[in-house]
Amino acid sequence: MEILWLGHADCHDITRAGAKAAHLSRLAAAYRIPPGFCISAAAYAQWAGCTGDGHPALPTPSIPPALYNTIASAYRDLSTVCGGADPRVAVRSSAVDEDGATHSWAGQYETYLNIVGVDAVAEAVVQCWTSVRTARALAYRREQGLGTEGVCLAVLVQQLVPADAAAVVFSANPVTGSRDEVVINAGWGLGESIVSGTVTPDTYVIRKADLAMVSRDIAEKRRMTVLAPAGTHEVPVPRRQQRVPSIDDSQVLELARLGMALESAMGWPVDIECAYRGRDLYLLQCRPISTLSVF
């Protein structure tokens, strides 16, 4: 099967859905995760023209008609789930061997946000597939001691959350290595400004034992990522908002509890990405913290 739906058992399989999609799929029944579907690693292998020994030929930029029709059908089904035609979606790479305990693929493969319409979705899927063979991704694989041939990539297509604020949560302190603290970085708009490092976020450190706030640093947040007519772009944060906390203290505690709960559920310290739309908290990504030396 080329299409795997988040929350279904077949999407829990990392070898089919990739780590990013599989982790979210396992959590979808218990947490608010945007609906979506995964285009399986087998579909990538079909597109890339894998030979019997697993070494892919250089992929072509086109998409086979049958595969296009499969993606189109899944996107129509997602439209029904979302309650409207042509929903805005995020299209994210989900590699089979990404986001392990000792290495993270954050930023190595492509992600496309605010994609609308089946043609744009299909094009974004192909761009994700093509990113497997970029010089950056290949160099990273070599640095990690991983092979550069026979790589397979799934692609996750999810309803986009037009976030008012976003946060990255670490269930262990990635700077000190302390397992007794949760660290939260938060900012206005979509989370890409935080993940890419183009904004200095608000930073909170929470003690796990009693959820006491160890430190609270409200940054001057000058930039934020917002939706554009096609995709996203960075804009200045209005001056009156720059020194205002992007999340309030109750949301800080909600995020800390979420990080602790996911650490318990997954069995390892987690690095999660979240979004707030109003007061609704959405879980967008959950992966191991690869910078900690011992799990």
Secondary structure as UniProt FT lines:
FT   STRAND          3..5
FT   TURN            6..7
FT   HELIX           9..12
FT   HELIX           14..27
FT   TURN            28..30
FT   STRAND          36..39
FT   HELIX           41..48
FT   TURN            52..53
FT   HELIX           65..82
FT   STRAND          89..95
FT   TURN            96..97
FT   TURN            106..108
FT   STRAND          111..115
FT   HELIX           118..130
FT   HELIX           131..133
FT   HELIX           135..143
FT   TURN            144..145
FT   STRAND          153..159
FT   STRAND          165..170
FT   TURN            174..176
FT   TURN            179..180
FT   STRAND          181..190
FT   HELIX           192..196
FT   STRAND          202..207
FT   TURN            208..210
FT   STRAND          213..217
FT   STRAND          223..227
FT   STRAND          232..236
FT   HELIX           239..241
FT   TURN            242..243
FT   HELIX           249..266
FT   STRAND          270..277
FT   TURN            278..279
FT   STRAND          280..288
FT   TURN            290..291
//
